[in-house]
Amino acid sequence: MVKYGLDYTRCRWILPLLLGIGVIFGIIALAGRGWLESQTLPYVQRASLWQNCRRPDQGGEWSCKSLMGYAWGRAAAATYLVGFLLLVICFALAIIAFAIDTLRFNFIRGIGGLLFVAAVFSIMGLVIYPVKFSSEIEMTGINMFSWAYGFGWTTAIMEICLGFFFCCLPNYEDQILGNVKPTYFYSSP
């Protein structure tokens, strides 16, 4: 963004846009029923962050049981939800920060720090869930952690990467605002 001469006014919304995509991925992870699924026929198990569903055979009805009855289920949901709420707060703060004509670069660095905190909470929830789920709930057949769980990890990785971008952006304040004289390597004889 800085090195190759891209105009700041055109590129200023890239980071808030990426945060918005991270929020969408977080919503998909929270609402998705594909945290754990049966991998082979007959499909007998499906779980989300909130509940575990089973069916006795291929044509039977799904019976669901809430994971909020387990302490680890509440812990996994709470930590992932706290990370998601911090991500939403960072998204709102980034929109405010980049909407102002004069950027407050220390404010942007604070958003980066908050993104790292959000990533820690998200990763805690994403680690608690599979460890305790596989040890405390009986699973039949071959199961895999599936697409919604993957969206959760994508959100956590985006939080880490965007945290680095938000923290490093103030180092290039003069280049972004155009306060640096260009350096020319050609000298006339």
C-alpha positions as CSV (number, residue, x, y, z in Angstrom):
1,M,0.0,0.0,0.0
2,V,2.8,2.4,0.8
3,K,5.8,1.3,-1.2
4,Y,4.3,1.2,-4.6
5,G,2.6,4.6,-4.5
6,L,-1.0,3.6,-4.0
7,D,-3.1,6.6,-3.0
8,Y,-4.1,6.6,0.7
9,T,-7.6,7.8,-0.1
10,R,-8.2,4.9,-2.3
11,C,-6.7,2.2,0.0
12,R,-7.9,3.5,3.4
13,W,-11.0,1.2,3.4
14,I,-9.1,-2.1,2.7
15,L,-8.5,-2.9,6.4
16,P,-12.0,-2.1,7.6
17,L,-13.3,-4.2,4.7
18,L,-11.2,-7.2,5.7
19,L,-12.4,-6.8,9.3
20,G,-16.0,-6.9,7.9
21,I,-15.2,-10.1,6.1
22,G,-13.9,-11.5,9.3
23,V,-17.1,-10.5,11.1
24,I,-19.1,-12.4,8.4
25,F,-17.0,-15.5,8.8
26,G,-17.5,-15.3,12.6
27,I,-21.3,-15.1,12.1
28,I,-21.1,-18.2,9.8
29,A,-19.0,-20.0,12.5
30,L,-21.4,-19.1,15.3
31,A,-24.6,-20.0,13.4
32,G,-23.2,-23.0,11.4
33,R,-24.2,-26.6,12.2
34,G,-21.0,-28.0,10.7
35,W,-18.5,-27.9,13.5
36,L,-18.4,-31.7,13.6
37,E,-20.0,-34.0,11.1
38,S,-20.0,-37.7,10.2
39,Q,-17.6,-38.3,7.4
40,T,-19.0,-41.5,5.9
41,L,-22.4,-43.1,5.4
42,P,-24.6,-43.5,7.3
43,Y,-24.4,-39.8,8.5
44,V,-25.3,-40.2,12.2
45,Q,-23.7,-37.2,14.0
46,R,-23.8,-33.5,13.4
47,A,-22.7,-30.8,16.0
48,S,-22.5,-27.1,16.2
49,L,-21.0,-24.8,18.9
50,W,-24.3,-25.0,20.7
51,Q,-25.7,-28.5,20.3
52,N,-24.9,-32.1,19.3
53,C,-27.4,-34.0,17.1
54,R,-27.6,-37.7,16.4
55,R,-29.8,-40.1,14.5
56,P,-30.0,-43.8,14.9
57,D,-30.0,-44.7,11.2
58,Q,-30.0,-43.2,7.7
59,G,-33.7,-42.3,7.6
60,G,-34.4,-41.6,11.2
61,E,-35.1,-38.3,12.9
62,W,-32.3,-36.1,14.4
63,S,-32.3,-35.9,18.2
64,C,-30.4,-32.9,19.5
65,K,-28.9,-32.3,22.9
66,S,-27.6,-28.9,24.0
67,L,-23.9,-28.6,24.8
68,M,-24.6,-25.8,27.3
69,G,-25.2,-28.5,29.9
70,Y,-21.5,-29.2,30.0
71,A,-19.1,-26.7,31.6
72,W,-16.7,-27.0,28.7
73,G,-19.5,-26.3,26.2
74,R,-20.3,-23.1,28.0
75,A,-16.6,-22.2,28.2
76,A,-16.0,-22.8,24.5
77,A,-19.1,-20.9,23.5
78,A,-18.3,-18.0,25.9
79,T,-14.7,-17.6,24.9
80,Y,-15.5,-17.7,21.2
81,L,-18.4,-15.3,21.6
82,V,-16.2,-12.9,23.5
83,G,-13.6,-13.0,20.7
84,F,-16.3,-12.4,18.2
85,L,-17.7,-9.4,20.1
86,L,-14.2,-7.9,20.3
87,L,-13.9,-8.4,16.6
88,V,-17.2,-6.5,16.0
89,I,-16.0,-3.7,18.3
90,C,-12.7,-3.5,16.3
91,F,-14.7,-3.3,13.1
92,A,-16.8,-0.4,14.4
93,L,-13.7,1.4,15.7
94,A,-11.9,0.9,12.4
95,I,-14.8,2.4,10.5
96,I,-14.7,5.4,12.8
97,A,-10.9,5.7,12.7
98,F,-10.7,5.6,8.9
99,A,-13.7,7.8,8.3
100,I,-11.9,10.7,10.0
101,D,-9.8,12.8,7.6
102,T,-6.8,13.0,9.9
103,L,-5.9,9.5,11.1
104,R,-5.1,9.0,14.7
105,F,-2.3,6.4,14.4
106,N,-2.2,5.6,18.1
107,F,-5.9,4.8,17.9
108,I,-5.2,2.4,15.0
109,R,-2.4,0.7,17.0
110,G,-5.0,0.2,19.9
111,I,-7.3,-1.5,17.4
112,G,-4.5,-3.9,16.5
113,G,-3.9,-4.7,20.2
114,L,-7.6,-5.4,20.7
115,L,-7.5,-7.7,17.7
116,F,-4.8,-9.8,19.3
117,V,-6.9,-10.1,22.5
118,A,-9.9,-11.1,20.3
119,A,-7.7,-13.8,18.6
120,V,-6.6,-15.2,22.0
121,F,-10.3,-15.6,23.1
122,S,-11.3,-17.1,19.7
123,I,-8.4,-19.6,19.8
124,M,-9.2,-20.6,23.4
125,G,-12.8,-21.5,22.3
126,L,-11.6,-23.3,19.2
127,V,-9.2,-25.4,21.2
128,I,-11.5,-26.2,24.1
129,Y,-14.3,-27.4,21.8
130,P,-12.6,-30.3,20.0
131,V,-10.5,-31.5,22.9
132,K,-13.4,-31.8,25.3
133,F,-16.0,-32.8,22.7
134,S,-13.9,-35.8,21.6
135,S,-13.1,-36.9,25.1
136,E,-16.5,-36.5,26.8
137,I,-19.0,-37.3,24.0
138,E,-19.3,-40.7,22.5
139,M,-18.7,-40.6,18.7
140,T,-19.7,-43.4,16.4
141,G,-18.1,-43.9,13.0
142,I,-15.6,-41.6,11.4
143,N,-16.2,-37.9,12.2
144,M,-14.5,-34.8,11.1
145,F,-14.4,-31.2,12.2
146,S,-16.1,-29.5,9.3
147,W,-16.8,-26.2,7.5
148,A,-18.2,-24.1,10.3
149,Y,-15.3,-25.0,12.5
150,G,-13.0,-24.0,9.6
151,F,-14.7,-20.6,9.4
152,G,-14.0,-20.2,13.1
153,W,-10.3,-20.8,12.5
154,T,-10.3,-18.5,9.5
155,T,-11.7,-15.7,11.7
156,A,-9.0,-16.3,14.3
157,I,-6.3,-16.2,11.7
158,M,-7.7,-13.0,10.2
159,E,-7.7,-11.4,13.7
160,I,-4.0,-12.2,14.1
161,C,-3.0,-11.0,10.6
162,L,-5.1,-7.8,10.8
163,G,-3.7,-7.2,14.3
164,F,-0.2,-7.1,12.8
165,F,-1.4,-4.8,10.0
166,F,-3.1,-2.4,12.4
167,C,-0.1,-2.4,14.7
168,C,2.5,-1.8,11.9
169,L,0.5,0.8,10.0
170,P,1.6,3.7,12.2
171,N,5.2,3.0,11.4
172,Y,4.5,4.3,7.9
173,E,2.6,7.4,9.0
174,D,4.7,9.9,7.0
175,Q,4.6,7.8,3.8
176,I,0.8,7.4,4.1
177,L,0.2,11.1,4.6
178,G,2.6,12.1,1.9
179,N,5.1,13.9,4.2
180,V,8.2,12.3,2.8
181,K,10.2,13.7,-0.1
182,P,10.7,11.2,-2.9
183,T,14.3,9.9,-3.3
184,Y,15.7,9.9,-6.8
185,F,18.6,7.7,-7.7
186,Y,19.5,9.4,-10.9
187,S,22.0,12.2,-10.7
188,S,22.9,14.4,-13.7
189,P,26.6,14.8,-14.6
